[in-house]
Amino acid sequence: MRLIVFFDLPMLTDKDRREYNRFHKFLLKNGFIMMQKSVYTKLVINNVTSNAVKQRIRNNLPPEGTVELLEITENQFSKIEYLVGEEQQLTIDSMDRIVEI
């Protein structure tokens, strides 16, 4: 499954900018990858992990602005069409696992 966080936060005051940076750093620290400026995605393995991540997001919401969360299957996510630009390959983002014997 894939969690996608969309957010639109105010950037009018220094306090707003601090809250934006705090939330941005929280997402990165918790394994989210930036797709666009205010769109972050994270791969989760099951419902238990998904629920834990969702709760951490709820516990770290900024005081103002809009934050939305969407959970989709990996199959749905793989059907994204890039109309302009190309898929970013900066970070390995895969469900593949290596098992050593």
N, C-alpha and C positions, 0 to 999 in steps of 0.2 A: 504494500500500500504506500501511498504517497500523501504527505501532508503539505498543503500549500498555504502559506500565510500571505495575505494581502493587507497592506496598511497604508493609511494616509494620515500623517501626523502633522500638527501645526508646527511651523518653523519661524514664528514671529519674534519670540524673545529668546534670550540666552537660556532660560529655563526650558523652553520648548526644545531647543537644539540639544541640550544635555539629555533630556528624556528620549529624544530620537536616537542619539548616540548610544545611550544605555540599552534601549530595546534592540537596536541593530547589533550591538556587541553580544547581547544575550542570545539572539538567534544564532549568530556565528559560533559562539561557545557551545551551543547545544546541537551542533551538527547540521544546521541549515545552510543551504547554498543559495547565493543570490542569483535569481534568474533575470530580474530586472531591478531597477532602483528600489521599489517597494514591494517586490514579489520574491518570497523565499520558499524553498522547497526542501523537504527532508524525506528520505526513505525510511520507512518503519517496517519491521518484520511481521508484526501481528497486532491484534486488537489491544492486548495488554500494554505493549510498548506505545501504541498510538494514544491510548487513554492517559498514560503517564506523561507523555510529551504535551498533550493538550492541557493537562492540569498545570504543568510547569508554565506554559504560556499564560494561562489564566492568572496564575500567581504573579506574573511579571508584566502585566499590561501597563502601558503608559496611562496617566490620568486623563488625558484628552485625546481626541482624534478617533479614527475608525480603524479597527483591526478585525479582519475576517479570516476564517479558517475553513479550508475545504479539504476533505479526505476523498481521494479517488484511488482506483486500482492502478497497478503498474501498467496493465494493458491499456487502460484509458490514457494514462500519461504518455505512453509511447506513441500515441496517435497525434501528438502535437505536430502541427504543420508550421514550418518556419517560412513565412511569406516574404519577409525581408530579413536579411542577415543570416547567420549560421548558428548552429548549436554550439554552445560554449563547451570546450573540452578541458577547462582548467583544473577540474577536480574529478577524480574517479568517483563515480556515483553508480554503484551497481550492487546487485543482490548476489553476485558470484561469490563463492567461498572457496578457500583453499584448505584442503584437508591433508595434513601430512601424516604419513604412517610411520 
